[in-house]
Structure formats: structure tokens, C-alpha cells
Amino acid sequence: MTKIAIIIGSTRPGRSGEAVARWVHDIATKRQDAEFELVDLKNFGLPHLDEVMPAAMGQYSHPHTRAWAETIDSFDGYVFVTPEYNHSTSGALKNAIDFLYAEWNNKAAGFVSYGSAGGTRAVEHLRLVMGELQVADVRAQVALSLFTDFEHFSVLNPAAHQEDAVTAMLDQVVAWGEALQPLRQ
């Protein structure tokens, strides 16, 4: 069965990303077409990129990199849950992505973003990065506004239509994750 990681893209204290990711996971686990797992960057303790060799070489010298690589390699696709900080994604997520190369290749990705402008600019940057990593990013995305999908800018309370947006994005990630499987073999 197709396996999709829902990656919490922030490690910041008081982050909203964990609540957003759990909400997405709750919607996803009602599906029968794939397995979904939460992956929290916070649990990997990745320092600022500390590998001597470029990720494309696949020669990881640190246990934290090998654990991260093993986790990422086990999935067919990803849903990146990202905040928008200064018109981009979080430094923690970009750093985690940069640790690896081949583990990302020929897989699918979708995005759930949040911020004052729905996090859309963070996703624009992530789409560029995904292209370099040979990840097929899907068109459908979920953009949560701090003004309308959160109470007091901090408590997740998404508008009803957002669940449909999650479903559409997951439909595409699962389909593309399955379609790309022959390229991963």
C-alpha cells in the first residue's frame, strides 16, 4: 500500500504546525487508499546541515542523517505542513530537506501551509526545491489563513471548505505516489 508522510515542518516552541498536521492526519486516516504517518522534524534533532559530503553522494556520516534518510526513504509521497516565515518556509524544514537527495526522488508531494497570507509564498519556494529533488508536487494545496482558520491567530479552527481542500490534495498525492512507483524500482 502507498505510504504518505505528513511532515511537520516547524520545530518552533508554540508552533501551530503540530495541530495542523494532526488535523490533516485525522482526515487522511479515514481513507482506505494509502497509509499515512506523522513525521515530526522535532524528533530527529537535525543540526544545521553538518554532512561533509553533498547529499547527492548518499554518503551519510552521522547517525541523525542515516535515521532521517531511512525514514524519508520509506515513503511514496509527502505532505509538507509548513508555516510561512518571512515569505518562505521554515529554516528547519529547508535544512531537513537539504540533508538528503536520492531518498526524495521520484515521489509525490502536497502542501498544507499556514500564515497571514495562507502560507502560499512558503509553498512557492518549496515547489522550486521539489523540482530539483525530482519530486512531483501536486497542484492542489491547502492554504490556512491565520485570520480565518485560526482563533486568536493561534488555535486551529479551519473553515469547513478546508477539509475538501485536504481531500483534493491527498487524492493527487496518493495518485502521483502510485504512478511514480515504477521509477523508484
Buried (B, 14 or more C-beta within 10 A) or exposed (E): EBBBBBBBBBBEEEBBBBBBBBBBBEBBEEBEBBBBBBBBBBEBEBEEEEBEEEBEEEEBEBEBBEBBBEBBBEBBBBBBBBBBBEEBBBBBBBBBBBBBBBBBBBBBBBBBBBBEBBBBBBBBBBBEBBEEBBBBBBEBBBBBBBEEBBEEEEEBEBEEEBBEBBBBBBBBBBBBBBEBEEEEE
